[in-house]
């Protein structure tokens, strides 16, 4: 069985989670002022903040989603890693130092630093909430995916568990505890992924890895009906029936003729050997009929050369279809531009003392994130050939890979993955609660609050956001988390980046231009996503042919639209007072 619970796994998991909650309560005394709660008094050391950047950014999408995509689709999953990492170039050279000087607690503070405009505060606060909610969905989905194999609980239980835990983290000490949770999580994640990679290379590649008995050499075809009924090779099974694991090499290169395994391999030799092998992995297909949509999982033999070249997941890299190509380019643009536009990343610049510390934090973050993303390639390929893929849940590829070594490593990796979710979700809820309490309630509605009242308002907002995140994590349970994060990056880049870049580098930018750019970018990207083929198929359960947009990722259209809107509106409105003197 793929999903079995052990006492060791539960013990290690409970130790991690209780340790994180205990740390939050211990640090709670440091978040008694608004500055402490929302920005950790600006006293976080740049090195700690850099690791926390990595801990905040390396979300469930980075760990669970990318590893799953590589395991099932090959090289294309790694393109997400490249896109996520490339986005930090914008953060380092464009955003890092200026953003520190512009704001105090929230992203709205930065964009409104020169204008004192309610319109800017309102539009940016709403944008922050929309991006945060869209980014929260994949984190909660990832949490639910981890709970069934680890604790034997349903998906819903995992979502509720992470929601309650994160809410406790945020309401106890705010940004102080959030920072240290992210620091610990980032450090552990990179270290243990490094350990897992070393084990993968040490094990090398083997024929029919993870199989016990010849009967397992013929994988089963599984169909899931709309009502949840499971058919295995056409025969009804219980809902909890596990597939025989697939994801294995059936033929090694000629130089290993007569051998069942390669033995230890170096990083480059591992890739070269895999390229010359033949692998059995899963193909997923949906069939629509009068009863609804059936999902069939079928084992497929594929040469390593095919899995290690572009085009396995992103059709635009292999087909001559223009919409497919535009969809891929648009996604990469969103990943490149979205990093420097994510509110929960931007507010971390307020936790250090000055611009120099902000820049050094970014450099440390890039180094740690870069190392991690290189490791994801080996984790994904290791899962692909481990004999332990569960096609009904692509997000579980990395934890199930760890389980092929031993239960203890599985428990550690799963617990770290869970704290990965905790760290990212706590950062998102911090950004959202700040937008509600500081931007909407105090600055837009004009409610004057003491430090204590501002903290209490932020905590109430955090509880509300936590509840919303739990509901959405249950509703979107069947999505790959990297795919969902792409939506958040599209909205963030479209709504926030044009306004931020133009404010920093074009003195003619007006408050009306910022409000228009944020509003148009947010609404245009959100509308495009809701009308896209992916949403019609995966959310509405309708045919992709009914979609009203030519491709699914909107950034290629909506980011330029945001810049154009800001320029036009700024030129049509009075210049800022600083230029009229």
NORRA-V752990 format. One line per field, one symbol per residue. phi: phi as a letter, one per 20 degrees, with the letter a starting at -180 (. if undefined). burial: I if it has 24 or more other ideal C-beta (glycine too) atoms within 12 Angstrom, else O. Layout:
BEGIN
phi=???
burial=???
END
This chain:
BEGIN
phi=.fdcdcffffffffffffffffffffegfededffffeclmmdfffffffffgfffefegffefffgffffddnggffffgfffffffffffeddgfffffedcccffgffdfdcldfffgfffffggffffffffgffffffffffffedmdfggfffffffffffffffebmfffgfffffffffffffffffffffffffmdcflgmecnffefdfeedcdfgenfdddlndfcffefefffcpbedbefgfdgndebemgcfgffffffffeddcecdddbdcdbfepdedddcfcecfggffdcfofdeffedeeffgfffffgfffffffefgfdfgfeffffeedebffffffffffgffffffffffffffffffgdemcedffbffegffffgffeafffgfffffffffgfgfffffffffffffffeeffeeeemefcfgffffffffffffffffffffffffdfeeffffffgffffffffedfgffffffccgffdffffgffffffffffffgffdefffgfedemdfffefddfbeeeggeefgfffffffffffedgfggfeef
burial=OIIOOOOOIIOIIOOIIOIIIOIIOOIIOIIOIIIIIIIIIIOIOIOIIIIIIIIIIIIIIIIIIIIIIIIIIIIIIIIIIIIIIIIIIIIIOIIIIIIIOIIIIIIIIIIIIOIOIOIIIIIIIIIIIIIIIIIIIIIIIIIIIIIIIIIOOOIOIIIIIIIIIIIIIIIIIIIIIIIIIIIIIIIIIIOIIIIIIOIIIOIIIIIIIIIOOOOOOOIIIIIIOOOOOIIIOOOOOOOOIIIIIIIIIIIIIOOIOOOOOIOOIOOOOIIOIIIIIIIIIIOIOOOOOOOOIIIIIOIIOIOIOIIIOIIIIIIIIOOOOOOIIIIIIIIIIIIIIIIIIIIIIIIIIIIIOOOOIIIIIIIIIIIIIIIIIIIIIIIIIIIIIIIIIIIIIIIIIIIIIIIIIOIOIIIIIIIIIIIIIIIIIIIIIIIIIIIIIIIIIIIIOOOOOOOOOIIOIIIOIIIIIIIIIIOIIIOIIIIIIIIIIIIIIIIIIIIIIIIIIIIIOOOIIIIIIIIIIIIIIIIIIIOIIIIIIIIOOIIOOOOIOOIOIOIIIIIIIIIIIIIOIIIOIIOOOOOIOOOOO
END
